[in-house]
Each structure stands twice: as C-alpha cells, then as structure tokens.
C-alpha cells in the first residue's frame, strides 16, 4: 500500500467520542477549504459505525452548507431517522466551529435478490490509452509557487487516467464529458465499507469540473468561483478499487450560475457499480 493511500484510509477511521458522535482529521490539499469528497467519505464512515452491521450502504445524499476549514478537525453527529424491516436511514451532520458545514443522508439495506438490469459501459478505450492525470499535474506544478507546488506534485492515493485534461489555471474548450479510469495506488483492504468510503472520496474529483468544459474555464482560473452544492451517490454492486474502474461523466446542464453533472462508474468488465450526480456553483466574474 502506498503512503498516500495508507494516510487516506487512516483519515477515514474516525475517533469515536460518544455512541453517535465522531471526530475526523482534515486533509490539507493546498486550499483553505476542506475537499468535499473527504467530508462525504468521513460522514459515511460515521454512519457505517451506527447502522446495523448486516445492512449495506446503497445511497447517500450530501448538501454542503458552508466551506469547511482544512486546518481544523470535523465533528460528525449521527442521527437515525428510520429503522425499518429492510432499510435504515441515517443523517450525519458535519460540524466545524459549532456550525454545520454539510448534511449527509445515508440509506442502508438488508441484502436481497431481485430484478437486474444496467446501462452498457461506453466503449472509450482502455486505461493505457488515456492521459496520466497525476503526471500532468506534476508537470503543471513546476510553474506554481510554494506550497501549492508541493501539493500538486505530491503522490496521490489513486492512479488516474483521463480522456480530457483541462488546465485548472487556463481552461480550453472541451466536450461536456469526462471519462476517467481510476484505481487505488497500492492495495486497499477488500472490506466493502472501506471500499465504499474510498469511492465516495474519489467521486468528487471530476464531477462539477466537467460542467466547465464547454466554457473554456479551469476551476482555478482567475475570476472563477466553483463550489459543490450537493453530491449524490447510489451504490449498486460490490466492487474492488484495486482494479481499474471507469467513471463516465456528462454535464447535461448549466444555467443560473450552477452546473450539473451525472456519472456512471463501471468495473473494467462492464458491471455498473455506482451512479453519481452533483450540482455546484460555477460563477465567473471578469
């Protein structure tokens, strides 16, 4: 396991303060704000410790209420909303400086058999034909001031290959789509709860940024303000992120200062393992 992957897994292991209250450290990725994927993943980690152990997470819906502070830990307060025969619904409130920064609702289900169908994975090529995103970010980092340079050049917990690479400081015109092959950088535990948290963390990397593609803007370009409003994930089938998976994203709408993106995550053999959807603020002031 790589150091960065090991550190991320440790980040997702929260400190239990009380039966329904947990504390998680914050990760500094070079920005003052906490990465949204971290908040969602840690909130799910908290919910998993409260939900009945035999029930499996199948969906989560996050609303971001305020920017998180990457220099301070986050408190996660869990509340059980409903305990039914087959489903459990929990709400997690993420708190910093006594104020909520995010609400996450998570639903868990008893395993059962049923009807089955799925979308067909798009034929976009294999990972080796895509751009090595980590290598390209390290190249961009050489022109950045410290400490942003160190953050961009640092090893990441995922190997990522993308079809379209948009310079975050100088965007170009691209289709309102993104296709990203990804897997963990090193061997992650096979426990499904850890795998789901790792997927939740990764799922915030490309969604709303895809909505900028047709507008020739990078998310760090001068005058741009980008912030996630809500983020949703539906988990369909078991998976193993030690192997390549494809996140196929399309942005079907931008209007009123908001952009919407929806994605499907497939295993390399074509199984649909999750669906994502995210809306965010995308505002440009020249």
Phi, psi and omega in degrees: 000134178290160179299319182293321178293318178300318179295322180294316179298321177295325179298329183275351177269101188278155173278126180273116181268320178211181183303325185239010184233132183226159178231135179235143175289158177255149182255131180264108179260014179104358178240157179293325183282150173286140176295128184300323179299328177295315182297314180296314182297318179291322177298320177293322176301319178294314181298322181296332180281347181254326182295153175306134189298332184277354182263145188251135176297127178239345177199155173211149182224118184245135171242123179270125186256332181201154178296137175277156181257115184290352181266000184228150176291169181237135175266135179243115182254117187258137177229132175276120182271323182204138176235095182261185181294322183240341185233148172234132177244128180233150175240134180243126177256119177268128189233135170224140179051039177070006182239143177289135176250342181199142171245130178237125173256130182234138180242134181240147185226144169294136178301137177204160177270156179185191177300157179212129167204169181199165173291157177272134179296132178296146179270092186243004181101167183268165185306322184294344179268359182260170182281136175285101186296320181297318180295320180291322178294323177295326178290317177298325184298334184297338181261007184260153175284157173286149002271001181299325179301314182294322181292318181289328183274352185291153174299145181246157184282356179232144165272131186227131173236122184242153177282316182243127178247116181257122179299120184295341182258349183203080187292154177239164180287124181223161175297154179283054184217160169208139175234120184232119169274138181209154171203165180292147177273086188113179186267118178266153175302148182277353179304127188296328179297317178294317179300319180293321177294321178295322177292318179300318178299310183295326189297347180269359185291315193240348191305289188290335179295333178295331179291344178275344188307312184287353190251010174058040182230140170259153189288344176255010180293145180301132180095349181270140170233119182233128179208135179287135176264308176215156185215129185231142178223134171244123180264122187258313187222158176298156183205169180222105184285004171288349178244160183298138172228151180252125172258107181261114187242141169227142173257109186266356182198142166219130181191145173065029180082009180235149175235146180239138177221142178227145186221161174232136181248124183242145167287165185295337178270011170096004179282133176280114185255341179197158173234140181235155172207138183214138171239142181211163174286127173228098188236132179240129176234114183281000000 
